[in-house]
Every structure is written in C-alpha cells, then in structure tokens.
Amino acid sequence: MEKEQFFSALKELKETTKKKFDQSVDFIINLKNFDIKKENLNFFVTLPYETKKKRICAFLENKNELFDKCITSKEFENWQKKDIKKLVKDYDFFVANAKLMPAIALRFGKILGPAGKMPSPQLGIIQTEDKKTMMELKEKISKTIRIRTKEPSIKVMIGKQSMPEEQLAENALAVYNAVLAALPRKKENISNVIIKFTMSKPFKIRLE
C-alpha cells in the first residue's frame, strides 16, 4: 500500500467533513481469518509524528518533574485500590525504574495489568534515572501507539484533522506496515482498511 492512497483519502475527507472542532483521525484495519485467542497482537509502534499529548506517570526511586506524575517507591504503600483505578484513567502511559518492578507488580499490577498499562520492557522500563535516558523515553512515548487486538479489528488514532495530510499519511502507513508484518498470514488476514474522522463516514481505502 502506497502513501499516496492515504494522502488522497485524507484530502477527500477534509474536503467533505468540515466541523468547528479539530477532529481525531482514526485508522481502522479490519481482520479476517484471524483467531483472537491464538493469534493475539500486542505491540508498540513508533510513528513519524506525534498524534496527541500523552500523560505519563512514572514509578521512580527519586522525584522527577519531567513526567506528568511521579510516584516514588517510598510512596507505594500509600496507594489504595480506588486511587489506583483513578490513576489508570488519568494517565496514558506508565514508566518505571526496572529495580522497582516487583514492588509495582505487587501494589499496582492487579489494576494496571488488565488495563494494559503496566510498564513494559518494550516501552516504559528504564535501567537508570539519568536525565538523558528519561528524556529519550518521553520523546519516544510521545510518538508511540499500542496495537492490541481485542476483536478482529484494529482501531488507532493517527492524529488530528489539522495535521498536514502528508504527516497523517506517514503515520497511517507506519501502522499499516507494522500490523502487516505482525499478522501470521499477512495480507490474507486483512479484510479492509478504513480512515475516518470523528464525525465523518468511514472512507475505505482500496487494497492492491
């Protein structure tokens, strides 16, 4: 699939769907001949461009203002179930110092785990708390989305309507290529590909 296909679809959507607010752009890949239980996908994709500002909560040994919220190991025991549930709703990503993972799993795991927000070795666990490492992690998270199949369809936000079509197209293509590479039967597992805005009708992209 070529970038031009996404580009022309996005251009047509912008011309036909005009609203007073900045709509989200959703990219949908519907699957076929795909067994959710046996062939579940769960991985991260780093996009060329940031889709939205992500709120990040960090579990660290020392206080740090780089992230939106920082919970130190000394504070773990203060967190109760109801507070952790709210924490999960308020933050998009959770990162952690690797040394603290056993304690994090014990105190926060039962709620973060099922929500798919436990700090991950793929993206979110750091070995040291130096500024460079944490800055690089924050930058990467800002452009990263999670691909997770809970049904035979993958739906992710690739940006906002106000973004240039070129950037949205590159984000869409990055998602498509990553999913295609991860599918067991590649194109045979893809039923169709759709792009839509929050308030628009779905626009189906022709597969070649």
C-alpha positions in Angstrom: 0.0 0.0 0.0 1.4 3.4 -1.0 1.4 6.7 0.9 -0.5 8.4 -2.0 -3.5 6.2 -1.3 -3.7 7.5 2.3 -3.0 11.1 1.1 -5.8 11.2 -1.4 -8.3 9.6 1.1 -7.4 12.2 3.8 -7.7 15.1 1.3 -11.2 13.9 0.3 -12.2 13.5 3.9 -11.1 17.0 4.8 -13.0 18.5 1.9 -16.2 16.7 2.7 -16.1 16.8 6.5 -15.8 20.2 7.9 -16.6 20.8 11.6 -15.8 23.6 14.1 -13.6 21.4 16.2 -10.3 19.6 15.4 -11.5 16.1 14.8 -9.5 13.0 15.6 -8.3 10.9 12.6 -9.0 7.2 13.1 -7.2 4.4 11.2 -9.0 1.1 11.2 -7.8 -2.3 9.9 -10.5 -5.0 9.9 -9.2 -8.5 10.0 -10.3 -11.8 8.6 -9.3 -15.5 9.1 -7.8 -14.3 12.4 -8.1 -16.2 15.7 -8.1 -13.6 18.5 -7.3 -16.2 21.2 -4.4 -17.9 19.4 -3.0 -15.0 17.2 -3.5 -12.0 19.5 -1.4 -9.0 18.6 0.1 -6.8 21.4 3.0 -4.5 20.5 4.0 -0.8 20.2 4.5 1.2 17.0 6.6 4.4 17.0 5.1 6.8 14.4 6.9 9.5 12.5 4.7 12.2 14.0 3.1 12.8 17.4 -0.6 12.1 17.5 -1.6 13.8 20.7 0.0 14.8 24.1 0.2 11.8 26.3 0.0 12.0 30.0 2.8 9.9 31.6 3.1 8.6 35.2 6.5 7.4 36.4 7.4 5.0 39.2 10.9 6.1 40.2 13.3 5.9 43.2 13.6 9.7 43.2 11.2 12.6 42.5 11.3 13.9 39.0 9.3 16.7 37.3 10.0 15.6 33.8 6.8 13.4 33.7 3.3 14.5 34.4 3.2 12.5 37.7 6.0 10.8 39.7 5.4 8.2 42.4 8.4 7.2 44.4 9.0 3.8 45.9 8.5 5.3 49.4 5.0 6.4 48.4 3.8 3.0 47.1 2.2 1.9 50.3 0.0 5.0 50.4 -1.8 3.9 47.2 -5.1 2.1 47.6 -7.3 0.3 45.1 -9.7 3.2 44.4 -6.8 5.6 44.0 -5.0 3.3 41.5 -8.2 2.9 39.5 -8.4 6.7 39.1 -4.7 6.8 38.3 -5.2 4.3 35.4 -8.0 6.6 33.9 -6.0 9.8 34.3 -2.7 8.7 32.6 -2.0 7.2 29.1 1.4 5.6 29.8 3.2 4.3 32.8 7.0 4.0 33.0 9.2 2.6 35.8 12.7 2.0 37.1 13.4 -1.7 36.5 14.5 -2.2 40.1 11.0 -1.3 41.3 9.0 -3.7 39.0 8.5 -6.4 41.7 7.0 -3.8 44.1 5.0 -2.2 41.3 3.5 -5.5 40.3 2.6 -6.2 43.9 0.9 -2.9 44.7 -0.4 -1.7 41.2 -0.3 -4.8 39.0 -3.8 -6.1 39.6 -5.3 -2.9 38.2 -2.6 -1.7 35.7 -2.2 -5.2 34.2 -5.8 -5.8 33.0 -5.9 -2.2 31.7 -2.8 -2.9 29.6 -0.9 -0.2 31.3 1.9 -2.0 33.2 5.3 -0.5 32.4 6.6 -2.7 29.6 10.1 -3.9 28.6 9.1 -2.9 25.0 8.5 0.7 26.1 8.5 2.0 29.6 11.1 0.3 31.7 14.4 2.1 32.3 17.6 0.9 34.0 18.8 4.3 35.2 17.1 7.6 36.2 19.5 9.9 34.4 18.0 12.9 32.6 19.1 11.8 29.1 17.5 8.3 29.4 14.3 9.7 30.7 14.1 12.5 28.1 14.6 9.9 25.3 11.9 7.7 26.7 9.5 10.6 27.0 10.2 11.6 23.4 9.6 8.1 22.1 6.4 7.7 24.0 5.0 10.9 22.5 5.1 9.3 19.1 4.2 5.7 20.1 0.8 3.9 20.0 -0.2 0.5 21.1 -1.6 -2.2 18.8 -3.7 -4.6 20.7 -6.4 -7.0 19.2 -9.4 -7.4 21.5 -11.6 -8.1 18.5 -11.0 -8.8 14.8 -10.4 -5.1 14.2 -7.6 -2.7 15.0 -8.5 1.0 15.5 -6.0 3.6 16.4 -5.8 7.4 16.4 -3.1 8.6 14.0 -3.5 12.3 14.6 -5.8 15.3 14.3 -7.6 16.8 11.3 -5.5 19.9 11.5 -2.3 18.0 10.8 -0.9 18.1 7.3 -2.1 15.2 5.1 1.5 14.2 4.5 2.1 13.6 8.2 -1.2 11.7 8.7 -0.5 9.6 5.7 3.0 8.7 7.0 1.5 7.8 10.4 -1.1 5.6 8.8 1.4 3.9 6.6 3.7 3.2 9.6 0.7 1.5 11.4 -0.3 -0.5 8.3 3.2 -1.8 7.7 3.7 -2.8 11.3 0.4 -4.6 11.5 1.0 -6.3 8.2 4.4 -7.6 9.4 2.9 -8.9 12.6 0.0 -10.8 11.0 0.5 -14.5 10.6 -0.8 -14.6 7.0 0.0 -11.0 6.1 -2.5 -9.5 3.5 -4.7 -12.6 3.7 -5.6 -11.5 7.3 -6.7 -8.1 6.2 -10.4 -7.6 5.2 -10.3 -3.9 4.6 -8.6 -0.6 5.6 -10.6 2.5 6.6 -9.8 6.1 7.6 -12.4 8.3 9.2 -12.7 11.5 11.2 -14.7 11.7 14.5 -17.8 12.9 12.8 -17.3 11.5 9.2 -18.5 8.4 7.4 -15.8 5.7 7.0 -13.6 6.0 3.9 -12.5 2.7 2.6 -9.0 2.5 1.0 -8.6 0.2 -1.9 -6.2 -2.7 -1.2 -4.0 -3.7 -4.1 
